[in-house]
Amino acid sequence: MDSKAFFRLSCGLYIIAASDGERNVGCVINTTTQVTSSPSQLMVAVNKDNYTAGVIRKTKKFDVMALTEDVPMELIGVFGFQSSETVNKFENLETEMDSLGIPYLKQHCNAHFACQVQQIIDVVTHYLFIGLVDDCAVLSDAPSITYDYYHKVKKGLTPPKASSYIPPVSSEPAQEEKTPKAWRCQICGYIYEGETLPEDFVCPICKRTADFFDPVYD
């Protein structure tokens, strides 16, 4: 089976947020779709291991933000490659509260949807949350980012907890000794330009250490 066939399915890139009254949490997802128009309902898929999934199950509400093509990789790095359990992802970001008391971003998003959970479906690794839209709004006219654009233009990688994640296939090391041109983070795809990567280097996107970087020769 060629799992790359799944890459042909069109999808976007979103931030899903939740709040338990004490902590605001969120993560990046790529599976969001409208399931009915009357009543207005959305379906989102969130990995069970994401801290945000637990808060949504507890509070039965969430907000989905549609990201735009101008979203900086640093923002995706925070929401896609770090955990809300240890990081305040909304710190220093310009936000507003939706009708359910959940923060949504005012920049790099063109729409948001405040939803109340109507149904939770367990699909082994993920929860499908079916949400009744309590309120929604258009935030800008900027084009929505697609997952294809994220990969091809922004050179981003798929977070391990994403529904479309496919583990990399290990390859044999090159026999010929070469000097690397750069170093690429295994987690988020950040490129460090230079032949030598400092031992104490920390990825500015996902905060992983130098151990998570592979040499780039071409």
N, C-alpha and C positions, 0 to 999 in steps of 0.2 A: 504494500500500500504506500503510495506516494503522499505523505502528509502535507507536502507543499501545495497540494490542490486546495487546501483550506485557505491559502493566502489569496485565492481568486475571489473569495467571498468579500464583498465590499463592507467595510465597517468604519466607524469613526473613532475618535479619541475623546474621552470624557473624564471629568472628575465627579465622583460621587461623594457627598458629604453627609455627615450625621452629627448629632449632638445629644449627650445624655444629661445636659444641664450643667455639668461641671467641666466637660472637655469637648472641644470641637475636633472632629476627626474627618479623614477623607483619604481617598486613594484614586489612582487612575484605573479606568476600565475601558474596554473596547467593545463591549456587548451591551447595547442599549437600543430598544426599538419600541415604537408605539404599537400596542396590540389592539386597542379599540379607540374609536373616536367619540362614542357616546354610550357609556361614560368614557371620559378621557383617561386612558390607562397606559402606563409604561412598564416594560419589563427590563430589568437589569440583571446581569450575572456578576457575582462577586465571589472571589475565592474564599473558602471557609477559613483559611489561615489569616486572612486580612483582619486586623483589629477592627476595622470599620464594619465588617460583616456582623461581628458580635454586637456592636452598638445598634445597628439597624434591627437586628433580631429582638433586642431588648426594648427599643423605643418605638418600633413599628413606623418609622418615618425616615425619609431621606430627601436629599436635593441632588439633582443631576445637572451638571453644567456642560454645555457643548463647547469644547475648546476650538480655537481658531488657528489658522496657519501661522500667525505671528507669535504663538506661544513660545516662550524661551525654554530651552532645554533644561535650564536650572529649575524651572517650575515643575516640569515633568519629572526631573530627578528627585525633587522633594516628595511629590505625591505618588510617584510610581516606584521609587526604589528605597524609600525609608518607611519606617513604621510609626503610626500615630501613637503607639503605646509609649514611645520614648521621645518623639519629636512633636512639638507644637507647630503643625504645618501651616497654620493660618497666621502665625506671628509675623508682624510687619507687612501684611498684605492688606490691600484696600478691599473691604467686604461690606455687605449689607445683610440684614437678617430677612429670611423669607417668612411666609405666613405661618410656618411651623416652628420658628425659632432656630433655624439652621442657617449658618453663614454661607453666602455664595460670593464668588469673586466678581468684581466689577470690571476687571481687565482680562483680556485674552480669552473671553467667553462671549458667544453671541446669543445665548439663550440659557435660561435655567428653568427647572421644573421642580416644584415642591410637591412631594408625593407621600401619601399615607399607605402603608403596606396593607394589601388585601389578602395576599396569599404568598406563602413561601414554599418553594419546590426544591427538594434536595436532589441534586444531580451529581452525586458522588464527591467531586472535588469542589463544586461551587454551589451556592444558593441562587436560585432564581427568585428575585423579589418582584412581585406584581404590585405596582403602586397606582392608586387612584390620584390623579393630579388635582391637588388642592389649589394651586396657583402656578402660573408660568408667565414669562415675559421675554420679549426680544431685547437683548442688551446691546447689540451692534449689528452692522451690516457686513462685517468682515466674514470671509468664507470659512466654513467649517473645515477643520483639518481631518483628512482621512488617514487611516492606518497606513495606506500605501504611501502617501505623502510623507508621513512621519519616518518611514523606513528609507525611502529613496532620496528625499530632499534633505531631511534633517539627520539622516544616518543613525536613527535611534534603534535600539534593540528592544526585544519583547521582554517585559518583566517576567520573572519565573512564575508569578502567581496569576498571570493573564490567562484567559480562557484559550487563547491561540498559541500559547507557549509550546515550543517543541525543543526538547533538550538537544544541545549540539552533539554532533557525531565526532568523536575523537579521531584525530588523524596522526599519522606517523610523523615524527619530527624530521625536519629536513636534514639530509645527510651532509650537505655542504655548509661549512661555517660561513655565516653572513653577518653583516652589521645591520641592525634594525634602523629603519628610517623614523619610526615613531612607536608608540605603545598604545594599545587599545584596551579599554576596560571591558572585562568579560560580562559585567552586569549591565551597564547602561550604554556602552559604546563610545564613551568619551575618548578622544584622541589626544595624547600628549606628544607634542612634536619634539624630537630629539633622539639621539642615539642611545643615551643612558637615562634610565628612569631612577630618580633619587630613591633610596631605600625607605625614607620616611614620607614619601609622597602619598597624599590622600586625594582621592578623586573629588573634584569640586561639585560633581553632579550627585553621585550616590554615596559618597563618603567611604568607599571601600579603600583598602590599603594597596600598596604596590604589589602584593601577592596576587591580586586579581587582574593584573595587566599582562597582556600577551604582546610579544614583539610584532611589529608590522614591517615587512621587508620591501614591499612594493608600494 
